[in-house]
Amino acid sequence: MAEATRTFLFMPESAYGPTNNCIGIGHELRKRGHRVVFAAERSWEGKLAALGFEEDLVDLAPPAEASDDAAAGGEDAEQDAGAFWKDYIQAISPEFRKSTAEQLETVVLPIWEELVAGAKYCEPQLRAIIERTKPDVIIEDNVLAFPALVTAGVPFVRIVSCNPLEVPGDDIAPVFSGLAADDREGWAAFRAEYDRTHRPLWEAFDAWVQEQGAPALPELEFIHHGDANLYLYPEVLDYHAERPLPEGWHRLDSSVRETEQAPADLPESFTDGTRPLVYFSLGSLGSADVALMRRVIDALAALPVNVIVSKGPLHDEFELAENMWGAEFLPQTKLIPLADLVITHGGNNTTTEALHFGKPMILLPLFWDQYDNAQRVHETGYGLRLPTYEFTAEELRGAVTSLLADEALRARTDAAGVEIRSRNGVAAAADVIERVGVAEHV
């Protein structure tokens, strides 16, 4: 434990996964007597303070524009945590039906453009926050560089809570591709298309980053490496053999925080062991695809299983079948341990949480690194990847039936979960961050 109180400034991406990851690590640092401040996006206002943290929030777009976005979404962005990206992703979601190569221009590039615009807009705000809070260490869980964070004169810690293909290597598939580990021809074509579609934006952003006094960015990467680097991925899925990471990188097999929510009041028939229990979530963004939610629900309705459904923001636009129970928001980390199988979009947090609790998965990826997680789980044998918009009801039901009947897989996922939980990723992350803060003052 550190001998003196330090101030740790977190800046997470405005989405539930990265923010919850930082909340868990921040709680651990507070337990150790440190001051923790969040420079989160403004839609999180009040929600972090309620958990005991200081808030010094940023806007990623002008207030009028944010209000317009909220009006389009039918809700107040200041009250809906993560609304900035929920509204944006819903607008581009029709593009999710395209291949990963096609999505580079219609999904991935527009997301980077929006991220870059947000970084430029909030740069003066971040400099003011750093001046006010005077942090000893700055921690960013995001995919994009914010120059203020690396020019503050204090240690910078980067957290990767997306698939670790985000850190490139010659012997691993390119990030966002969802390509198989042995598809090197596909890798080359995808990398060429990424270069074609992204180099102009990257060059302009790199030039702006350097104008703000920050170092040049790594080739075709949008964020710097830190004084310490943490990445969130179970060892059993990791690419460490194919792409060993350099010194200064630390794997967190999981980072599962204790939720403040009370356990869900499940029907007794869901917990009495008479039927297998399936947990189904497409995340706060994917669940907004009502047609896809209905397809999965209709397919599962015919199976002799019980299904917990995380219904998401458009929960009132579809009905659950008789063998289902759900709500708009669910305490996921309390429900996954009860399940026998997880059906997920392949978001990094849900993927790592499922393995943390030793559960096999069916993955229906939509965008960004979800394809990479789905492919990695599939090729390592911890679950099955299905084509999200092409699967038939029979294929989904067959996948559920086969995974539930696979006793060898159950034993393997159980063993992986025991090992992952023993490593206590939240405490390990806090140890690394704390050591950085202590070393700065030695």
Protein Blocks (a to p, Z undefined) as FASTA:
>chain_A
ZZbdcdddddddddfklmmmmmmmmmmmmmnopacdddddfklgojlmmnopacddddfb
dfklmmmmmmmnopafklmghklmmmmmmmmmmmmmpcfklmmmmmmmmmmmmmmmmmmm
mmmmmmmmmmmnopabdcdddfbdcfklmmnopacddddfbdfklpgcfkbccehklpaf
klmmlmmmmmmmmmmmmmmmmmmmmmmmmmnopacddehiabdcdfbdcddddfklmckl
mmccdehiacdfbacdddfbdcddddfklmnopaccddddebjklmmmmmlmmmmmmmmm
mpccdddddebjmlmmcccdfkbccdfbdcfklmmmmpmbdcdehiaklmmmmmmnopac
ddddfbhjllmmmmmmmmnopaccddfklccfklmmmmmmmmmmmmklmmmmmmmmmmmm
mnommlmmmmmmmmmmmmmmZZ
